[in-house]
Amino acid sequence: MRLTTTKQVSQNAKNSPRMWKPQMLELSHGTTSVCSAKVRIGLSEKGLEWHSHQINLTKGEQHRPEYLRLNPKGVVPTLVDGGLVVVESSVILEYIDDLGTGPRLIPKNPQDSARARMWLARCIDVHAAINTMTFSTVGRSRIRAAKTPEEAEAAILRMPNPAARAKRRDLFNLGLESPHVDAAFFILRSLFHDMQTILDRGPWLLGTRYSLADVALVSYVDRLDRLGFSGLWDRHTPQVGRWLTASRARQSYKKGILDYAGDVETDKMRTAGAPFWPDVQYRWGKVLNL
Ligand SMILES: N[C@@H](CCC(=O)N[C@@H](CS)C(=O)NCC(=O)O)C(=O)O
């Protein structure tokens, strides 16, 4: 699948040969997709070269038969390395960390390695929560403005995964009243609580050392901030905001996020998210008994 294809070359990669190099890494990704941004950040931190295949999610390019052969759920990102197809953004991050280029982002020490992998495993739930917060608010209002209910349903029916279809339909119909929103609040509250506890002791999620855990989570927290929902952590778990600021100061944030969603995109999302904040804040307090 060759849509917009660009070769990304990092300075580090030129200087350090990979231990195993069957082919150029090929990443199918979406510009504003949080899971794609997460992998782009990882590739930048590792200093790896990669070829870009942009998938336009709004146009439904993720449902094209040639893409579904790589990723049957019809979601981004997908990494191809020679004959190997890797799906699931956290698994892709672990794969690229194993390739031998750049700094080791999962420590060798078994305890720290387990800690990092637990953050990575948690990303499945965290992604579901971020997807919920995006589609129950800004995503829903964008779709309602652009499509008739019949067109919106037709787009939902093109999603190959029945569970994802049911969720999207529920968010489209109920918005912030969907039970998925209560589930998202539970996941996010516990995420912020655990981040606060760890970050009280050091700048990064494994303490003093930047790791794949930080790489994996930044695009999710960044999305909530872009929606204008940073009030979810500002008062009770402020270390999350400090960690986000530190993560944004890294070159990989520019490479992974800003180069794809610059100021215009950021302003659009913040403006679109602002009207939802009072309701989000009210429900957060109610659901979590805060
Ligand atoms: N757990 C998967 C989630 C992948 C996923 O849902 N990606 C979203 C973008 S962040 C997507 O492709 N959505 C397209 C759609 O729902 O049609 C991962 O981390 O790779």
The ligand as an ORCA input file, in Angstrom:
! r2SCAN-3c Opt
* xyz 0 1
  N      -4.375     -1.343     20.477
  C      -4.111     -0.852     19.143
  C      -5.141      0.224     18.820
  C      -5.071      0.662     17.380
  C      -6.159      1.676     17.044
  O      -7.313      1.541     17.464
  N      -5.770      2.700     16.263
  C      -6.678      3.746     15.904
  C      -5.927      5.062     15.800
  S      -5.100      5.491     17.326
  C      -7.284      3.475     14.538
  O      -6.613      3.020     13.644
  N      -8.567      3.767     14.346
  C      -9.189      3.611     13.076
  C     -10.605      3.232     13.171
  O     -11.075      3.061     14.302
  O     -11.251      3.076     12.132
  C      -2.671     -0.318     19.074
  O      -2.187      0.175     20.094
  O      -2.021     -0.421     18.022
*
